[in-house]
Structures are given as C-alpha cells and as structure tokens.
Amino acid sequence: MPRKAAAPITPSKPTPAPQAVAPRPATDAPAISDASIRKEIAKAAYQLAERRGFLPGHEVEDWLAAEAQVKARLGLTGKPN
C-alpha cells in the first residue's frame, strides 16, 4: 500500500506586537500635527530674529527659544520631540 505524501509544513507568521496607544489629552482639543507645530516654531523664530535686526549667528538660539515658547503655549512641555 503506497504512503500518502505529508502536507508541507508552512511556517506561521509571527503575530505583530500590539502598538502602544498614546494617552488622550485631558481636554477635547483637536490634535495638532507636527507640521503645524514646526510652522508655528518657524514663525516665532523669525519674529525673534526680526526683533534683533536679523543679526547672524543666533539662528539656533532663536529656534530653541521659539520652540520652547510654542510648546509652552500649546501645553507640550516635557514631551519628547
């Protein structure tokens, strides 16, 4: 009596790990996109440079100050970039 060929063993696909879900903000305010935040920071940095007369050499300082201002205004302080 001939033997039946065994069905080929196919490796199972690993189940993806569950994705971490960010906690919802305490308010019902709409989420702000990263692009919108960068745009606000750029505007604030420009205004800081303008007040100084666009003297060169302070670009990073202006950006970091603007970033702190915008994040504080939006309540994003202490959160990773």
Gaussian input, Z-matrix of N, CA and C with variables (Angstrom, degrees):
# hf/3-21g

backbone

0 1
 N
 C     1     B1
 C     2     B2     1     A1
 N     3     B3     2     A2     1     D1
 C     4     B4     3     A3     2     D2
 C     5     B5     4     A4     3     D3
 N     6     B6     5     A5     4     D4
 C     7     B7     6     A6     5     D5
 C     8     B8     7     A7     6     D6
 N     9     B9     8     A8     7     D7
 C    10    B10     9     A9     8     D8
 C    11    B11    10    A10     9     D9
 N    12    B12    11    A11    10    D10
 C    13    B13    12    A12    11    D11
 C    14    B14    13    A13    12    D12
 N    15    B15    14    A14    13    D13
 C    16    B16    15    A15    14    D14
 C    17    B17    16    A16    15    D15
 N    18    B18    17    A17    16    D16
 C    19    B19    18    A18    17    D17
 C    20    B20    19    A19    18    D18
 N    21    B21    20    A20    19    D19
 C    22    B22    21    A21    20    D20
 C    23    B23    22    A22    21    D21
 N    24    B24    23    A23    22    D22
 C    25    B25    24    A24    23    D23
 C    26    B26    25    A25    24    D24
 N    27    B27    26    A26    25    D25
 C    28    B28    27    A27    26    D26
 C    29    B29    28    A28    27    D27
 N    30    B30    29    A29    28    D28
 C    31    B31    30    A30    29    D29
 C    32    B32    31    A31    30    D30
 N    33    B33    32    A32    31    D31
 C    34    B34    33    A33    32    D32
 C    35    B35    34    A34    33    D33
 N    36    B36    35    A35    34    D34
 C    37    B37    36    A36    35    D35
 C    38    B38    37    A37    36    D36
 N    39    B39    38    A38    37    D37
 C    40    B40    39    A39    38    D38
 C    41    B41    40    A40    39    D39
 N    42    B42    41    A41    40    D40
 C    43    B43    42    A42    41    D41
 C    44    B44    43    A43    42    D42
 N    45    B45    44    A44    43    D43
 C    46    B46    45    A45    44    D44
 C    47    B47    46    A46    45    D45
 N    48    B48    47    A47    46    D46
 C    49    B49    48    A48    47    D47
 C    50    B50    49    A49    48    D48
 N    51    B51    50    A50    49    D49
 C    52    B52    51    A51    50    D50
 C    53    B53    52    A52    51    D51
 N    54    B54    53    A53    52    D52
 C    55    B55    54    A54    53    D53
 C    56    B56    55    A55    54    D54
 N    57    B57    56    A56    55    D55
 C    58    B58    57    A57    56    D56
 C    59    B59    58    A58    57    D57
 N    60    B60    59    A59    58    D58
 C    61    B61    60    A60    59    D59
 C    62    B62    61    A61    60    D60
 N    63    B63    62    A62    61    D61
 C    64    B64    63    A63    62    D62
 C    65    B65    64    A64    63    D63
 N    66    B66    65    A65    64    D64
 C    67    B67    66    A66    65    D65
 C    68    B68    67    A67    66    D66
 N    69    B69    68    A68    67    D67
 C    70    B70    69    A69    68    D68
 C    71    B71    70    A70    69    D69
 N    72    B72    71    A71    70    D70
 C    73    B73    72    A72    71    D71
 C    74    B74    73    A73    72    D72
 N    75    B75    74    A74    73    D73
 C    76    B76    75    A75    74    D74
 C    77    B77    76    A76    75    D75
 N    78    B78    77    A77    76    D76
 C    79    B79    78    A78    77    D77
 C    80    B80    79    A79    78    D78
 N    81    B81    80    A80    79    D79
 C    82    B82    81    A81    80    D80
 C    83    B83    82    A82    81    D81
 N    84    B84    83    A83    82    D82
 C    85    B85    84    A84    83    D83
 C    86    B86    85    A85    84    D84
 N    87    B87    86    A86    85    D85
 C    88    B88    87    A87    86    D86
 C    89    B89    88    A88    87    D87
 N    90    B90    89    A89    88    D88
 C    91    B91    90    A90    89    D89
 C    92    B92    91    A91    90    D90
 N    93    B93    92    A92    91    D91
 C    94    B94    93    A93    92    D92
 C    95    B95    94    A94    93    D93
 N    96    B96    95    A95    94    D94
 C    97    B97    96    A96    95    D95
 C    98    B98    97    A97    96    D96
 N    99    B99    98    A98    97    D97
 C   100   B100    99    A99    98    D98
 C   101   B101   100   A100    99    D99
 N   102   B102   101   A101   100   D100
 C   103   B103   102   A102   101   D101
 C   104   B104   103   A103   102   D102
 N   105   B105   104   A104   103   D103
 C   106   B106   105   A105   104   D104
 C   107   B107   106   A106   105   D105
 N   108   B108   107   A107   106   D106
 C   109   B109   108   A108   107   D107
 C   110   B110   109   A109   108   D108
 N   111   B111   110   A110   109   D109
 C   112   B112   111   A111   110   D110
 C   113   B113   112   A112   111   D111
 N   114   B114   113   A113   112   D112
 C   115   B115   114   A114   113   D113
 C   116   B116   115   A115   114   D114
 N   117   B117   116   A116   115   D115
 C   118   B118   117   A117   116   D116
 C   119   B119   118   A118   117   D117
 N   120   B120   119   A119   118   D118
 C   121   B121   120   A120   119   D119
 C   122   B122   121   A121   120   D120
 N   123   B123   122   A122   121   D121
 C   124   B124   123   A123   122   D122
 C   125   B125   124   A124   123   D123
 N   126   B126   125   A125   124   D124
 C   127   B127   126   A126   125   D125
 C   128   B128   127   A127   126   D126
 N   129   B129   128   A128   127   D127
 C   130   B130   129   A129   128   D128
 C   131   B131   130   A130   129   D129
 N   132   B132   131   A131   130   D130
 C   133   B133   132   A132   131   D131
 C   134   B134   133   A133   132   D132
 N   135   B135   134   A134   133   D133
 C   136   B136   135   A135   134   D134
 C   137   B137   136   A136   135   D135
 N   138   B138   137   A137   136   D136
 C   139   B139   138   A138   137   D137
 C   140   B140   139   A139   138   D138
 N   141   B141   140   A140   139   D139
 C   142   B142   141   A141   140   D140
 C   143   B143   142   A142   141   D141
 N   144   B144   143   A143   142   D142
 C   145   B145   144   A144   143   D143
 C   146   B146   145   A145   144   D144
 N   147   B147   146   A146   145   D145
 C   148   B148   147   A147   146   D146
 C   149   B149   148   A148   147   D147
 N   150   B150   149   A149   148   D148
 C   151   B151   150   A150   149   D149
 C   152   B152   151   A151   150   D150
 N   153   B153   152   A152   151   D151
 C   154   B154   153   A153   152   D152
 C   155   B155   154   A154   153   D153
 N   156   B156   155   A155   154   D154
 C   157   B157   156   A156   155   D155
 C   158   B158   157   A157   156   D156
 N   159   B159   158   A158   157   D157
 C   160   B160   159   A159   158   D158
 C   161   B161   160   A160   159   D159
 N   162   B162   161   A161   160   D160
 C   163   B163   162   A162   161   D161
 C   164   B164   163   A163   162   D162
 N   165   B165   164   A164   163   D163
 C   166   B166   165   A165   164   D164
 C   167   B167   166   A166   165   D165
 N   168   B168   167   A167   166   D166
 C   169   B169   168   A168   167   D167
 C   170   B170   169   A169   168   D168
 N   171   B171   170   A170   169   D169
 C   172   B172   171   A171   170   D170
 C   173   B173   172   A172   171   D171
 N   174   B174   173   A173   172   D172
 C   175   B175   174   A174   173   D173
 C   176   B176   175   A175   174   D174
 N   177   B177   176   A176   175   D175
 C   178   B178   177   A177   176   D176
 C   179   B179   178   A178   177   D177
 N   180   B180   179   A179   178   D178
 C   181   B181   180   A180   179   D179
 C   182   B182   181   A181   180   D180
 N   183   B183   182   A182   181   D181
 C   184   B184   183   A183   182   D182
 C   185   B185   184   A184   183   D183
 N   186   B186   185   A185   184   D184
 C   187   B187   186   A186   185   D185
 C   188   B188   187   A187   186   D186
 N   189   B189   188   A188   187   D187
 C   190   B190   189   A189   188   D188
 C   191   B191   190   A190   189   D189
 N   192   B192   191   A191   190   D190
 C   193   B193   192   A192   191   D191
 C   194   B194   193   A193   192   D192
 N   195   B195   194   A194   193   D193
 C   196   B196   195   A195   194   D194
 C   197   B197   196   A196   195   D195
 N   198   B198   197   A197   196   D196
 C   199   B199   198   A198   197   D197
 C   200   B200   199   A199   198   D198
 N   201   B201   200   A200   199   D199
 C   202   B202   201   A201   200   D200
 C   203   B203   202   A202   201   D201
 N   204   B204   203   A203   202   D202
 C   205   B205   204   A204   203   D203
 C   206   B206   205   A205   204   D204
 N   207   B207   206   A206   205   D205
 C   208   B208   207   A207   206   D206
 C   209   B209   208   A208   207   D207
 N   210   B210   209   A209   208   D208
 C   211   B211   210   A210   209   D209
 C   212   B212   211   A211   210   D210
 N   213   B213   212   A212   211   D211
 C   214   B214   213   A213   212   D212
 C   215   B215   214   A214   213   D213
 N   216   B216   215   A215   214   D214
 C   217   B217   216   A216   215   D215
 C   218   B218   217   A217   216   D216
 N   219   B219   218   A218   217   D217
 C   220   B220   219   A219   218   D218
 C   221   B221   220   A220   219   D219
 N   222   B222   221   A221   220   D220
 C   223   B223   222   A222   221   D221
 C   224   B224   223   A223   222   D222
 N   225   B225   224   A224   223   D223
 C   226   B226   225   A225   224   D224
 C   227   B227   226   A226   225   D225
 N   228   B228   227   A227   226   D226
 C   229   B229   228   A228   227   D227
 C   230   B230   229   A229   228   D228
 N   231   B231   230   A230   229   D229
 C   232   B232   231   A231   230   D230
 C   233   B233   232   A232   231   D231
 N   234   B234   233   A233   232   D232
 C   235   B235   234   A234   233   D233
 C   236   B236   235   A235   234   D234
 N   237   B237   236   A236   235   D235
 C   238   B238   237   A237   236   D236
 C   239   B239   238   A238   237   D237
 N   240   B240   239   A239   238   D238
 C   241   B241   240   A240   239   D239
 C   242   B242   241   A241   240   D240

   B1=1.4395
   B2=1.5332
   B3=1.3621
   B4=1.4682
   B5=1.5301
   B6=1.3156
   B7=1.4816
   B8=1.5210
   B9=1.3130
   B10=1.4677
   B11=1.5281
   B12=1.3103
   B13=1.4629
   B14=1.5254
   B15=1.3108
   B16=1.4694
   B17=1.5252
   B18=1.3067
   B19=1.4621
   B20=1.5224
   B21=1.3380
   B22=1.4722
   B23=1.5269
   B24=1.3060
   B25=1.4612
   B26=1.5211
   B27=1.3112
   B28=1.4636
   B29=1.5137
   B30=1.3106
   B31=1.4642
   B32=1.5303
   B33=1.3000
   B34=1.4642
   B35=1.5223
   B36=1.3126
   B37=1.4574
   B38=1.5236
   B39=1.3192
   B40=1.4686
   B41=1.5232
   B42=1.2912
   B43=1.4639
   B44=1.5168
   B45=1.3264
   B46=1.4665
   B47=1.5265
   B48=1.3200
   B49=1.4626
   B50=1.5181
   B51=1.3082
   B52=1.4582
   B53=1.5261
   B54=1.2940
   B55=1.4638
   B56=1.5245
   B57=1.3185
   B58=1.4560
   B59=1.5181
   B60=1.2884
   B61=1.4644
   B62=1.5090
   B63=1.3164
   B64=1.4574
   B65=1.5197
   B66=1.3174
   B67=1.4613
   B68=1.5136
   B69=1.3008
   B70=1.4650
   B71=1.5154
   B72=1.3144
   B73=1.4627
   B74=1.5263
   B75=1.3177
   B76=1.4563
   B77=1.5223
   B78=1.3214
   B79=1.4621
   B80=1.5127
   B81=1.3011
   B82=1.4576
   B83=1.5246
   B84=1.3338
   B85=1.4615
   B86=1.5272
   B87=1.3248
   B88=1.4644
   B89=1.5246
   B90=1.3190
   B91=1.4655
   B92=1.5265
   B93=1.3106
   B94=1.4616
   B95=1.5235
   B96=1.3074
   B97=1.4611
   B98=1.5271
   B99=1.3332
   B100=1.4647
   B101=1.5236
   B102=1.3281
   B103=1.4659
   B104=1.5239
   B105=1.3168
   B106=1.4688
   B107=1.5169
   B108=1.3230
   B109=1.4641
   B110=1.5250
   B111=1.3423
   B112=1.4755
   B113=1.5243
   B114=1.3212
   B115=1.4676
   B116=1.5313
   B117=1.3242
   B118=1.4721
   B119=1.5247
   B120=1.3290
   B121=1.4646
   B122=1.5228
   B123=1.3228
   B124=1.4694
   B125=1.5215
   B126=1.3261
   B127=1.4752
   B128=1.5213
   B129=1.3438
   B130=1.4589
   B131=1.5276
   B132=1.3379
   B133=1.4662
   B134=1.5300
   B135=1.3133
   B136=1.4711
   B137=1.5286
   B138=1.3249
   B139=1.4661
   B140=1.5288
   B141=1.3314
   B142=1.4684
   B143=1.5340
   B144=1.3205
   B145=1.4664
   B146=1.5324
   B147=1.3080
   B148=1.4686
   B149=1.5235
   B150=1.3361
   B151=1.4702
   B152=1.5261
   B153=1.3163
   B154=1.4508
   B155=1.5189
   B156=1.3064
   B157=1.4564
   B158=1.5246
   B159=1.3151
   B160=1.4711
   B161=1.5311
   B162=1.3237
   B163=1.4663
   B164=1.5220
   B165=1.3221
   B166=1.4709
   B167=1.5227
   B168=1.3265
   B169=1.4492
   B170=1.5159
   B171=1.3291
   B172=1.4624
   B173=1.5284
   B174=1.3143
   B175=1.4598
   B176=1.5329
   B177=1.3247
   B178=1.4646
   B179=1.5232
   B180=1.3314
   B181=1.4645
   B182=1.5267
   B183=1.3322
   B184=1.4666
   B185=1.5198
   B186=1.3358
   B187=1.4683
   B188=1.5364
   B189=1.3335
   B190=1.4596
   B191=1.5328
   B192=1.3247
   B193=1.4645
   B194=1.5288
   B195=1.3129
   B196=1.4703
   B197=1.5264
   B198=1.3292
   B199=1.4625
   B200=1.5356
   B201=1.3335
   B202=1.4656
   B203=1.5256
   B204=1.3442
   B205=1.4648
   B206=1.5263
   B207=1.3201
   B208=1.4656
   B209=1.5246
   B210=1.3233
   B211=1.4606
   B212=1.5271
   B213=1.3220
   B214=1.4625
   B215=1.5331
   B216=1.3255
   B217=1.4695
   B218=1.5248
   B219=1.3291
   B220=1.4677
   B221=1.5282
   B222=1.3137
   B223=1.4557
   B224=1.5149
   B225=1.3378
   B226=1.4685
   B227=1.5198
   B228=1.3142
   B229=1.4645
   B230=1.5163
   B231=1.3014
   B232=1.4524
   B233=1.5051
   B234=1.3304
   B235=1.4653
   B236=1.5071
   B237=1.3426
   B238=1.4724
   B239=1.5120
   B240=1.3375
   B241=1.4687
   B242=1.4853
   A1=108.80
   A2=119.51
   A3=122.33
   A4=111.27
   A5=114.68
   A6=120.35
   A7=109.63
   A8=114.98
   A9=120.80
   A10=108.51
   A11=115.66
   A12=119.81
   A13=108.66
   A14=115.09
   A15=119.76
   A16=109.12
   A17=115.72
   A18=121.05
   A19=108.45
   A20=117.19
   A21=118.67
   A22=110.46
   A23=114.24
   A24=119.82
   A25=107.51
   A26=115.39
   A27=120.34
   A28=108.20
   A29=116.77
   A30=118.37
   A31=110.08
   A32=115.25
   A33=118.50
   A34=108.68
   A35=114.62
   A36=119.59
   A37=108.51
   A38=116.84
   A39=117.98
   A40=110.05
   A41=114.50
   A42=118.40
   A43=108.60
   A44=116.47
   A45=118.16
   A46=110.29
   A47=114.49
   A48=119.66
   A49=108.73
   A50=117.44
   A51=118.93
   A52=110.27
   A53=115.66
   A54=120.92
   A55=109.56
   A56=114.77
   A57=118.90
   A58=108.80
   A59=115.77
   A60=121.08
   A61=107.78
   A62=115.27
   A63=119.95
   A64=108.94
   A65=117.48
   A66=119.11
   A67=110.56
   A68=115.68
   A69=120.52
   A70=109.40
   A71=116.84
   A72=119.04
   A73=110.30
   A74=115.50
   A75=120.48
   A76=111.78
   A77=116.94
   A78=120.05
   A79=109.95
   A80=116.05
   A81=121.14
   A82=111.27
   A83=116.50
   A84=120.67
   A85=109.47
   A86=117.58
   A87=119.80
   A88=110.79
   A89=115.79
   A90=120.95
   A91=109.65
   A92=116.12
   A93=121.57
   A94=107.50
   A95=117.30
   A96=120.63
   A97=110.69
   A98=114.68
   A99=120.01
   A100=110.93
   A101=116.41
   A102=120.39
   A103=110.80
   A104=117.21
   A105=120.88
   A106=110.93
   A107=115.92
   A108=120.08
   A109=109.88
   A110=117.26
   A111=120.02
   A112=111.31
   A113=116.68
   A114=120.33
   A115=110.53
   A116=116.50
   A117=120.45
   A118=110.98
   A119=116.72
   A120=120.71
   A121=109.83
   A122=117.06
   A123=120.92
   A124=110.92
   A125=117.30
   A126=120.78
   A127=110.74
   A128=115.99
   A129=119.88
   A130=111.19
   A131=117.55
   A132=121.02
   A133=110.44
   A134=116.38
   A135=120.44
   A136=110.07
   A137=116.62
   A138=120.35
   A139=111.12
   A140=116.88
   A141=119.63
   A142=110.48
   A143=116.62
   A144=120.95
   A145=110.57
   A146=115.74
   A147=120.57
   A148=110.52
   A149=117.05
   A150=120.77
   A151=111.60
   A152=117.33
   A153=122.59
   A154=111.75
   A155=117.83
   A156=120.75
   A157=112.61
   A158=117.54
   A159=123.61
   A160=113.02
   A161=116.84
   A162=119.42
   A163=108.68
   A164=117.89
   A165=120.19
   A166=112.23
   A167=114.90
   A168=121.28
   A169=115.04
   A170=117.10
   A171=120.22
   A172=112.07
   A173=117.02
   A174=120.76
   A175=112.28
   A176=116.60
   A177=120.10
   A178=110.13
   A179=115.36
   A180=120.31
   A181=110.59
   A182=116.66
   A183=121.01
   A184=111.01
   A185=116.37
   A186=119.68
   A187=110.90
   A188=116.26
   A189=119.81
   A190=111.41
   A191=116.84
   A192=120.21
   A193=110.10
   A194=116.19
   A195=120.51
   A196=110.13
   A197=116.45
   A198=120.63
   A199=110.50
   A200=116.40
   A201=120.68
   A202=110.82
   A203=116.60
   A204=120.46
   A205=111.33
   A206=116.14
   A207=120.88
   A208=110.29
   A209=117.11
   A210=119.79
   A211=111.48
   A212=117.51
   A213=120.67
   A214=109.89
   A215=115.93
   A216=120.38
   A217=111.26
   A218=116.22
   A219=120.45
   A220=112.78
   A221=117.15
   A222=120.38
   A223=112.95
   A224=116.59
   A225=121.41
   A226=112.08
   A227=118.52
   A228=120.19
   A229=110.13
   A230=115.95
   A231=121.87
   A232=114.71
   A233=118.50
   A234=121.63
   A235=108.50
   A236=117.49
   A237=119.94
   A238=111.98
   A239=115.88
   A240=121.36
   A241=112.02
   D1=123.52
   D2=-178.11
   D3=-71.20
   D4=145.49
   D5=178.78
   D6=-83.48
   D7=146.19
   D8=174.97
   D9=-80.60
   D10=141.32
   D11=177.52
   D12=-72.01
   D13=136.76
   D14=179.20
   D15=-71.90
   D16=145.48
   D17=177.43
   D18=-65.88
   D19=139.70
   D20=-179.70
   D21=-64.62
   D22=144.59
   D23=179.01
   D24=-88.42
   D25=122.75
   D26=177.48
   D27=-105.28
   D28=132.16
   D29=-179.83
   D30=-67.19
   D31=140.69
   D32=178.88
   D33=-79.28
   D34=149.30
   D35=178.25
   D36=-76.88
   D37=138.03
   D38=178.53
   D39=-68.64
   D40=143.43
   D41=178.57
   D42=-76.93
   D43=132.37
   D44=-179.52
   D45=-66.32
   D46=146.30
   D47=177.40
   D48=-68.14
   D49=144.66
   D50=178.62
   D51=-63.43
   D52=140.78
   D53=-179.68
   D54=-79.95
   D55=140.01
   D56=177.06
   D57=-69.10
   D58=138.79
   D59=179.78
   D60=-105.69
   D61=126.15
   D62=179.43
   D63=-69.34
   D64=140.68
   D65=178.37
   D66=-65.52
   D67=145.41
   D68=179.26
   D69=-75.22
   D70=145.74
   D71=177.33
   D72=-64.35
   D73=154.67
   D74=-178.79
   D75=-66.05
   D76=-26.11
   D77=-179.54
   D78=-96.74
   D79=168.24
   D80=177.62
   D81=-93.24
   D82=21.33
   D83=-179.53
   D84=-67.02
   D85=143.90
   D86=178.79
   D87=-67.27
   D88=149.68
   D89=178.89
   D90=-67.43
   D91=145.54
   D92=-179.83
   D93=-107.55
   D94=131.47
   D95=-178.09
   D96=-74.42
   D97=156.02
   D98=177.03
   D99=-59.68
   D100=-37.64
   D101=179.71
   D102=-62.73
   D103=-40.19
   D104=178.80
   D105=-65.78
   D106=-39.88
   D107=179.54
   D108=-65.30
   D109=-45.01
   D110=178.21
   D111=-60.72
   D112=-37.82
   D113=179.46
   D114=-64.75
   D115=-41.67
   D116=178.20
   D117=-65.54
   D118=-39.39
   D119=178.39
   D120=-64.45
   D121=-42.97
   D122=179.41
   D123=-60.91
   D124=-42.75
   D125=178.27
   D126=-61.50
   D127=-45.93
   D128=-178.84
   D129=-65.57
   D130=-39.21
   D131=178.32
   D132=-64.12
   D133=-40.88
   D134=177.63
   D135=-60.45
   D136=-44.30
   D137=-179.11
   D138=-63.77
   D139=-38.69
   D140=177.30
   D141=-63.69
   D142=-44.21
   D143=179.02
   D144=-64.07
   D145=-39.83
   D146=-179.73
   D147=-62.12
   D148=-42.52
   D149=-179.91
   D150=-62.73
   D151=-28.04
   D152=179.87
   D153=-90.68
   D154=1.40
   D155=179.70
   D156=79.64
   D157=23.76
   D158=178.63
   D159=56.55
   D160=33.52
   D161=175.93
   D162=-63.01
   D163=131.48
   D164=-178.35
   D165=-70.86
   D166=158.44
   D167=175.50
   D168=97.81
   D169=1.82
   D170=-178.32
   D171=-120.28
   D172=17.89
   D173=-173.69
   D174=-62.93
   D175=-46.26
   D176=-178.79
   D177=-67.44
   D178=-41.98
   D179=177.87
   D180=-58.79
   D181=-44.54
   D182=178.75
   D183=-62.74
   D184=-43.77
   D185=-178.45
   D186=-62.98
   D187=-46.23
   D188=-178.07
   D189=-65.51
   D190=-39.19
   D191=177.60
   D192=-65.76
   D193=-43.17
   D194=179.48
   D195=-64.37
   D196=-41.58
   D197=179.36
   D198=-59.97
   D199=-43.69
   D200=179.06
   D201=-63.76
   D202=-41.89
   D203=179.97
   D204=-62.77
   D205=-48.50
   D206=-176.38
   D207=-65.82
   D208=-45.50
   D209=-179.67
   D210=-63.70
   D211=-38.07
   D212=177.49
   D213=-65.20
   D214=-42.72
   D215=-179.82
   D216=-63.59
   D217=-36.07
   D218=-178.54
   D219=-89.28
   D220=-1.83
   D221=-179.71
   D222=73.28
   D223=31.66
   D224=-177.69
   D225=-105.85
   D226=12.71
   D227=-177.72
   D228=-66.89
   D229=144.11
   D230=178.46
   D231=81.55
   D232=1.53
   D233=179.31
   D234=-102.07
   D235=146.59
   D236=-179.92
   D237=-64.09
   D238=154.64
   D239=179.36
   D240=-65.62

